[in-house]
Amino acid sequence: MSKNKFYVTTPIYYVNAEPHIGHVYTSTAADVLARYYRIQYGKENVFFMTGTDEHGAKIQEIAEAKSMKPKEFTDEIVAGFKGVWKSLDISYDNFLRTTDKDHIEAVKWVTQTLYDNGDIYKGSYQALYCVGCEQYKTISELIDGKICPDHNRLCEVHEEEAYLFALSKYQKQLEKLISSDEILISPVARKNEVLSFIRGGLEDVAVSRKKEKVSWGIDLPFDETQTTYVWVDAFLNYLTGLGWPKEQKLVDKFWPVDVQLMAKDIVRVHSTIWQAMLLALNLPTSKQLFVHGYFTVDGKKMSKSLGNVLRPNELIEKFGADAVRYSILREFPFGSDGDISEVKILDRYNYELANGVGNLVQRALSMINKYSLKPTKKTTDVCEIDECYEDVKMRESISRNMEELHFEAILTDVWQNVIRPTNQYLEEKKPWELAKFDLVELARVMEIVYNELFLIANYLEPFMPETVEKMRFQLENLKPEPLFPRIEKEQ
Ligand code: MSP
């Protein structure tokens, strides 16, 4: 297995409603990582996996309410997800739908294998189940022990014949793998939460539901009166998306997965059920689960059920894909919760994109044209601009921050330590004055700026691929055009 390979995943999203800005956040981050590591390791050594989680009671409920077949309904929503990913330049290598034939076969194979090994067994289960979250809840998570705080809806009590997965058997092993960082859970506060949850005792979990209740699911091969619990079905996408278990090639190359992105809502199930399933299948566990922050919108919790979602398509139409990608990752550190709003995106857009990088490129190229200069692209990375990071220092900092998923720190660095000093350099050197008495110095100064612009393009490439393509074209052809036309605030 190549050491320099990178496999990144997003959760596969529920298709009960259109994609929202929370989904965009995770997928943009995954895309930035994939693009960065493709540049470092080569395209063939990176795999970026995403998709949709399509089974379960909730989808069934919504489709029925719309008098549609579940698959018909999910086809429609999936088209919406794919549309947003296309507009945002999300460069996934595979988009898996849990309704894909090969995935369904694989899920059946896994449930049968775990049943044959004794990891899945027949029992009964009593549980509080929130249809909104598609998750069983513990009493302590609920209001008055029965109402889901996220969906403000009464949980169902399930006491029924079910098949259970022997999660408790893996408690000690999971605790060891997580505390030793063999399964790295970041940020560390999340690791500690997960560990105390595990130490509180893991119970065996139901991995099936009665088909009469949830018919929109994958049948258990050894008992067709039951369908597979959605999480077991969904987790397997991370493997089936690589062709497993039919095709071994991509699994050999990319498994174990390097980074699995998610928010705090699903880290517990990923750290316990999913990792225990891998252990039960004799497969290596995930290398890292990275838990990013939760968005609020204008200070309020955003959720599909509460209806205060920011619509990606509208934002992309207004600001362009790259400005959306940039501003959501720039706004707050990736592992912390934070607030986002259209006004915040607009401010970033005008200040850092229109007045910042956009203005710098346009100004520099206009001067180069005005004074008929012919700057050459150099390969040295000595930087003469005061307070501007040398290329080597910037690349080191990007590499370290990418490893730690500190996207915001990278963008701050590019802005504070490269774009701003380069702008200042132009102010201080006053090329318009030099043009009057020192043409040699003028050419030298503008060549330095010109070369710095190529470096800025390199740094921003994973974040703003479309802009960087335009920027490089403008630089190569000395053709300035506004990259980010200013947008006025609506009164
Ligand atoms: N289908 C399951 C995941 C199965 S993975 C094997 C699911 N889907 S979901 O549509 O609800 O997506 C949850 C994920 O969407 C979060 O973990 C996070 O990645 C992203 N986000 C959803 N809302 C978000 C915010 N408000 N803020 C940040 N991320 C959000 O759970």
Residues whose N, C-alpha, C, O or C-beta is under 5 A from the ligand:
A	BS01	MSP	P11 I12 Y13 Y14 G22 H23 Y25 T26 D53 A234 F235 M262 A263 I266 G293 Y294 F295 M302
